[in-house]
């Protein structure tokens, strides 16, 4: 039986619709025997459970009978208009937040995080570092935590053991002095930004982001109704002298490793920014998203460590250091905002998963986390070196590589090429199975110059070496 799935929703629902269509079009008449579930599953490349679920749905609706020892038979005709589900209806946005969200964000954006068909080598930023040893260690920690964690609701601020472990880690590695009472456990940077916006920003108030910046941060602020303005970045980080004269309510920065340029904010700039915040009564959200991974020198102390006025919200995440599916991060809160931020967290989800918090606390306390960081840094350094060496070899005279000594990605600019030229280049790369990605989405006001954001975390050294000759072919065609 030839059946065409429509790609909408779960496979069993797609198969149910396809079977209904076959019945309605007369391809399978009343009294006809339907294919055995095993045979249909094999022909369609589906699991037998999927076919069984679809058959059971047709039986429940009265279109099919199951006869013991004989099979499944069509028991009633199906009108054509009943063959397909009604088209999905979308209501008008019910709130200003919903309206802004539709205007700002599309679920299609999430496609950049999914595996794209035909892509064999992907330089997508944000792909996880696959480490079998970490998988084994984490499974062990989860099993241990599950046996000892109370089944009651967790503390909405986070488990004290994890908050204490984070304070110890930050004091040694980032120069941030904090107590467990200062720390709020959240489900990643996204929630940290959302809670901060909810507590600090009224609709229409000004928030400053770096230009360029992480697009999701900008979108969250806009969804909350902030008036977002970009401020330029150079090799010393955020250009403080370009900040607006009108007092912004919130300033979002990535001083340890600017995203995506890779610049490190110099000490004089950090001091200037803190002075600006003091004078303008602004809050600073410091996103230290991958400050752990540096390959040339010890990083500067976090901006929070220099804050004497309590105006910096320091945000960290375990999505990059461990893996993205672990939805845990933290905010080191100014004392004056603690009650409001914890209340906002409570209102949103009652607190993050206690079992995963307990597992992470033990992993950090026993030294497993920092051992993993050391191994990961060595691995990423090898991948970065392989990518840099290859790009310098194939890109001489054609590309410029932004100077960056940390993180999990590189920014590559194509000489004498515009954004319009980049579309055909990306399409050619895709045809070769190579995933390349524009830097353009990370700008409020994108430059016309063609630039690529090349993440190397998700590719091994051998895969990078396999991908670079394909990139060379793409460049050869673009510059011939």
C-alpha positions in Angstrom: 0.0 0.0 0.0 1.4 3.4 -1.0 0.9 6.0 1.7 2.3 9.5 1.8 3.0 11.0 5.2 2.5 14.8 5.4 5.3 15.6 8.0 2.9 17.3 10.4 3.0 16.1 14.0 3.8 12.6 15.5 4.3 9.7 13.0 1.3 7.8 14.3 -0.9 10.8 13.6 0.6 11.2 10.1 -0.1 7.5 9.4 -3.6 7.8 10.6 -4.3 10.7 8.3 -2.7 8.8 5.4 -4.8 5.7 6.0 -8.0 7.8 6.2 -7.1 9.5 2.9 -6.7 6.0 1.3 -10.1 5.0 2.6 -11.8 8.2 1.5 -10.3 8.1 -2.0 -11.6 4.6 -2.6 -8.1 3.0 -2.8 -9.2 0.8 0.1 -12.9 -0.2 -0.1 -15.3 -1.4 2.6 -14.4 -5.0 3.6 -10.9 -4.8 2.3 -8.1 -6.3 4.3 -5.4 -3.9 5.5 -1.8 -4.9 5.4 -0.4 -6.7 8.5 1.2 -4.2 10.9 4.7 -5.7 10.6 4.6 -5.6 6.8 3.3 -2.0 6.7 5.9 -0.9 9.3 8.7 -2.5 7.2 7.4 -1.0 3.9 7.1 2.5 5.4 10.3 2.4 7.5 8.3 2.9 10.7 8.2 1.1 14.0 5.5 -1.5 14.5 4.2 0.4 17.5 3.6 3.4 15.3 1.4 1.3 12.9 -0.4 -0.3 15.8 -1.2 3.1 17.3 -2.6 4.2 13.9 -4.7 1.1 13.5 -6.0 1.4 17.0 -7.1 4.9 16.3 -9.0 3.8 13.2 -10.7 1.0 15.2 -11.7 3.5 17.9 -13.3 5.7 15.3 -15.2 2.8 13.8 -13.5 2.6 10.5 -11.7 -0.7 11.1 -12.4 -4.1 12.6 -9.8 -6.5 14.0 -10.6 -10.2 13.4 -8.6 -12.6 15.6 -6.4 -14.8 13.4 -7.4 -13.0 10.2 -6.3 -9.4 10.3 -7.7 -5.9 10.1 -10.5 -5.0 7.8 -12.2 -1.8 6.7 -15.6 -1.7 8.3 -17.1 1.5 7.1 -16.8 3.9 4.2 -15.1 7.3 4.9 -16.3 10.5 3.4 -13.6 12.6 1.7 -14.2 15.6 3.9 -13.5 13.5 7.0 -10.3 12.1 5.7 -8.1 15.0 6.9 -7.9 16.8 10.2 -9.2 20.4 9.9 -6.5 23.0 9.3 -5.0 24.3 12.5 -6.5 27.6 13.6 -4.4 30.4 15.1 -6.0 32.9 17.3 -5.1 36.6 17.2 -2.5 37.4 19.9 -4.3 37.8 23.2 -1.7 40.0 24.9 0.9 42.6 24.1 3.5 40.0 25.1 2.1 37.5 22.6 2.0 40.1 19.9 5.6 41.1 20.4 6.7 37.4 20.6 5.1 36.7 17.2 6.7 39.7 15.6 10.2 39.0 17.1 10.6 35.2 17.2 9.7 32.4 14.8 9.9 28.7 15.7 11.8 28.4 12.4 14.7 30.0 14.2 15.0 26.8 16.2 15.9 25.0 13.0 19.5 26.2 13.3 19.8 24.1 16.4 18.5 20.9 14.8 20.2 18.6 12.5 19.7 19.8 8.9 19.1 17.1 6.3 22.1 16.8 4.0 24.6 18.4 6.4 27.5 16.1 7.2 30.0 18.6 8.7 28.3 21.4 10.7 30.2 24.5 12.0 27.0 25.5 13.9 27.8 27.4 17.1 26.3 25.8 20.2 26.6 22.1 19.3 27.7 20.1 22.4 31.1 18.6 23.0 30.5 14.9 22.9 32.4 13.2 25.8 31.6 9.6 26.6 33.5 9.8 29.9 31.2 12.7 30.9 28.1 10.7 29.9 29.2 7.8 32.1 30.1 10.1 35.1 26.8 12.0 34.8 24.7 8.8 34.7 26.5 7.7 37.9 25.8 11.1 39.6 22.1 11.0 38.6 21.7 7.5 40.0 23.2 8.6 43.3 21.2 11.8 43.5 17.9 10.0 42.7 18.5 7.7 45.7 19.1 10.5 48.2 17.1 13.5 47.0 13.9 14.4 48.8 10.8 14.0 46.5 9.3 17.2 47.8 9.4 20.5 45.9 12.9 22.0 45.9 13.9 25.3 47.3 12.9 27.8 44.5 16.3 29.5 45.0 18.1 26.3 44.4 19.6 23.5 46.6 22.0 24.9 49.2 24.6 22.3 48.3 24.8 23.5 44.7 24.8 27.1 45.6 27.7 26.5 47.9 29.6 24.6 45.3 29.1 27.4 42.8 30.3 30.0 45.3 33.5 28.0 45.9 34.1 27.5 42.2 33.6 31.2 41.3 35.9 32.4 44.1 38.7 30.2 42.9 38.2 30.5 39.1 36.5 33.8 38.4 37.4 36.0 41.4 33.7 36.4 42.4 33.1 36.5 46.2 29.6 35.4 47.0 27.6 33.6 49.6 25.0 30.9 48.9 22.3 33.4 49.7 23.5 35.5 46.7 23.0 32.6 44.2 19.8 31.8 42.4 19.7 28.5 40.4 17.9 28.9 37.0 17.3 26.8 34.0 20.1 28.4 31.9 21.0 31.8 30.6 17.7 32.2 28.8 15.7 32.1 32.0 18.3 34.3 33.8 17.7 37.0 31.2 14.0 36.5 31.3 13.8 36.8 35.1 16.1 39.8 35.0 13.9 41.6 32.4 10.8 40.8 34.4 12.2 42.3 37.6 14.0 45.3 36.1 12.3 46.4 33.0 8.9 48.1 32.4 7.5 48.1 28.9 9.2 50.8 26.8 12.3 51.2 29.0 15.7 51.2 27.5 18.0 48.2 27.5 21.5 48.3 25.9 23.1 45.3 24.2 26.4 44.9 22.6 26.5 45.2 18.8 26.8 42.4 17.7 25.2 40.3 20.4 23.6 36.9 21.0 20.3 37.1 19.1 18.3 35.2 21.7 19.2 37.7 24.5 18.0 40.6 22.3 14.8 38.8 21.5 13.9 38.0 25.1 14.4 41.7 26.0 12.2 42.7 23.1 9.5 40.2 24.0 9.3 41.7 27.5 8.7 45.1 25.9 12.2 46.7 26.3 13.4 49.3 23.9 16.6 47.7 22.8 19.6 49.7 21.6 23.0 48.4 20.4 26.4 49.8 21.4 29.5 49.1 19.4 32.3 46.8 20.3 36.0 47.0 19.5 39.1 45.0 20.5 38.7 46.2 24.1 35.1 45.2 24.4 32.0 47.4 24.8 32.7 51.0 23.7 31.5 52.8 26.9 31.9 56.2 25.4 29.1 55.3 22.9 26.6 54.4 25.6 23.5 56.6 25.4 23.2 59.8 27.4 19.7 58.8 28.4 20.0 56.4 31.3 19.4 52.8 30.2 17.7 50.6 32.7 19.8 47.5 31.9 23.1 47.0 30.1 23.9 43.4 28.9 27.6 42.6 28.3 29.9 39.6 27.7 33.1 41.0 29.1 35.2 37.8 29.4 34.7 36.8 25.8 32.4 39.0 23.8 29.9 37.2 21.8 30.4 36.8 18.9 33.5 38.9 18.2 35.7 37.2 20.9 37.0 40.5 22.3 37.9 40.7 26.0 36.8 43.9 27.8 39.9 45.6 29.1 40.3 46.6 32.7 39.9 50.4 32.0 36.7 49.7 30.1 35.3 47.6 32.9 36.0 50.4 35.4 34.4 52.9 33.0 31.3 50.8 32.6 30.9 50.4 36.4 31.2 54.2 36.8 28.7 54.8 34.0 26.2 52.4 35.7 26.7 54.2 39.0 26.1 57.6 37.5 23.1 56.6 35.5 21.6 54.2 38.1 21.7 51.4 35.5 21.9 47.6 36.1 24.5 45.4 34.4 23.8 41.9 33.3 27.2 40.1 33.0 26.9 37.0 30.9 30.0 34.9 31.5 28.9 32.2 29.0 32.2 30.4 28.3 34.8 32.3 30.3 36.2 28.9 31.4 37.7 28.1 28.0 40.8 30.2 27.4 43.8 29.0 25.5 46.5 31.7 25.8 46.4 33.2 29.3 44.5 33.4 32.5 41.2 35.4 32.1 40.6 38.7 33.7 38.5 38.6 36.9 34.8 38.9 36.3 33.2 42.3 36.2 31.2 41.3 39.2 34.4 41.1 41.3 35.0 44.8 40.7 31.5 45.9 41.5 31.3 47.9 44.7 27.8 49.3 44.2 25.8 46.1 43.8 24.7 46.8 40.3 26.0 43.7 38.5 23.9 40.5 38.0 26.5 37.8 37.2 25.1 35.0 35.0 26.7 31.6 34.4 25.5 28.5 32.7 26.4 24.8 32.6 25.0 24.4 29.1 28.4 25.2 27.5 30.7 23.6 30.1 28.7 20.3 30.4 25.9 19.9 27.8 22.9 22.0 26.6 20.3 19.5 27.6 21.3 20.1 31.3 19.0 23.1 31.8 20.9 24.6 34.8 22.6 27.9 35.3 22.8 30.6 38.0 22.6 34.3 38.8 24.8 35.9 41.4 22.3 38.5 42.5 22.8 42.0 43.9 21.6 42.0 47.5 18.9 44.6 46.7 17.3 42.3 44.0 17.4 39.0 45.8 13.8 38.9 47.0 12.4 40.0 43.7 14.4 37.5 41.6 13.7 34.5 43.8 10.0 35.4 43.8 10.0 35.7 40.0 11.7 32.2 39.8 9.1 30.8 42.2 6.3 32.2 40.1 7.7 30.8 36.8 8.4 27.1 37.8 8.7 26.6 41.6 12.4 25.8 41.2 14.7 23.8 39.0 15.0 20.0 39.1 16.3 18.9 42.5 17.8 15.6 41.3 19.9 17.3 38.6 20.9 20.0 41.1 22.0 17.4 43.6 23.9 15.4 41.0 25.7 18.6 39.8 26.5 19.7 43.4 28.2 16.3 44.1 30.0 16.3 40.7 31.4 19.8 41.5 32.3 19.0 45.2 34.1 15.8 44.3 36.2 17.5 41.6 34.6 15.9 38.6 33.5 19.1 37.1 36.9 20.8 37.0 38.5 17.6 35.7 36.0 17.7 32.9 36.8 21.3 32.3 40.5 20.6 32.0 39.9 17.7 29.5 37.4 19.8 27.5 39.8 22.7 27.3 42.6 20.5 25.9 40.1 19.0 23.4 38.8 22.4 22.3 42.3 23.8 22.0 43.2 21.0 19.6 40.1 21.6 17.5 40.6 25.3 17.5 44.2 24.8 16.3 43.2 22.5 13.6 40.5 24.9 12.3 42.9 27.9 12.5 45.7 26.1 10.7 43.3 25.0 8.0 41.7 28.3 7.5 45.0 30.1 7.2 46.1 27.6 4.6 43.0 27.7 2.4 41.9 31.3 3.1 45.1 33.3 2.4 44.1 36.5 0.7 40.4 35.7 0.9 39.4 35.7 4.5 40.2 37.5 7.7 40.0 35.7 11.1 38.9 37.7 14.1 41.4 37.5 16.9 40.0 35.3 19.7 41.7 33.2 22.3 38.7 31.7 24.1 35.4 30.0 23.6 34.1 27.5 21.1 33.9 29.5 17.8 35.7 31.8 15.4 34.5 34.7 13.4 35.6 34.7 9.7 35.1 37.6 7.4 35.2 37.2 3.6 37.2 39.8 1.9 35.4 41.9 -0.8 32.1 39.9 -0.3 28.8 41.3 0.7 25.9 39.7 2.5 24.2 39.1 -0.9 27.2 37.1 -2.0 27.0 35.0 1.1 23.7 33.4 0.2 25.1 31.5 -2.8 28.2 30.6 -0.8 26.1 29.0 1.9 23.9 27.2 -0.6 27.0 25.7 -2.3 28.4 24.6 1.0 25.1 22.9 1.8 25.2 21.0 -1.5 28.6 19.6 -0.4 27.2 18.6 3.0 29.0 21.5 4.8 27.1 23.6 7.3 28.2 27.2 7.3 26.4 30.0 9.2 26.2 33.8 8.8 27.0 36.1 11.6 24.2 38.5 10.4 21.5 37.3 12.9 23.6 38.6 15.8 23.3 42.2 14.7 20.6 44.8 15.2 22.1 46.7 12.3 24.0 44.1 10.2 27.0 45.2 8.2 26.9 44.5 4.5 30.2 42.6 4.8 29.9 38.8 4.6 30.9 37.1 7.8 30.7 33.5 9.2 30.3 32.3 12.7 32.2 29.0 12.8 31.7 26.8 15.9 34.2 23.9 16.3 32.9 22.3 19.5 30.7 19.7 17.7 33.4 18.5 15.2 36.4 16.3 16.0 39.9 17.2 14.7 39.5 14.6 11.9 36.1 15.9 11.0 37.5 19.4 10.8 40.2 18.2 8.5 37.6 16.5 6.3 35.5 19.6 6.2 38.2 22.2 5.4 38.8 21.0 1.8 35.1 21.4 1.1 35.3 24.9 2.5 38.3 25.5 0.2 36.1 24.4 -2.8 33.4 26.8 -1.7 35.9 29.7 -1.5 37.4 28.7 -4.9 34.1 29.1 -6.5 33.3 32.3 -4.7 36.6 34.0 -5.7 37.2 32.6 -9.2 
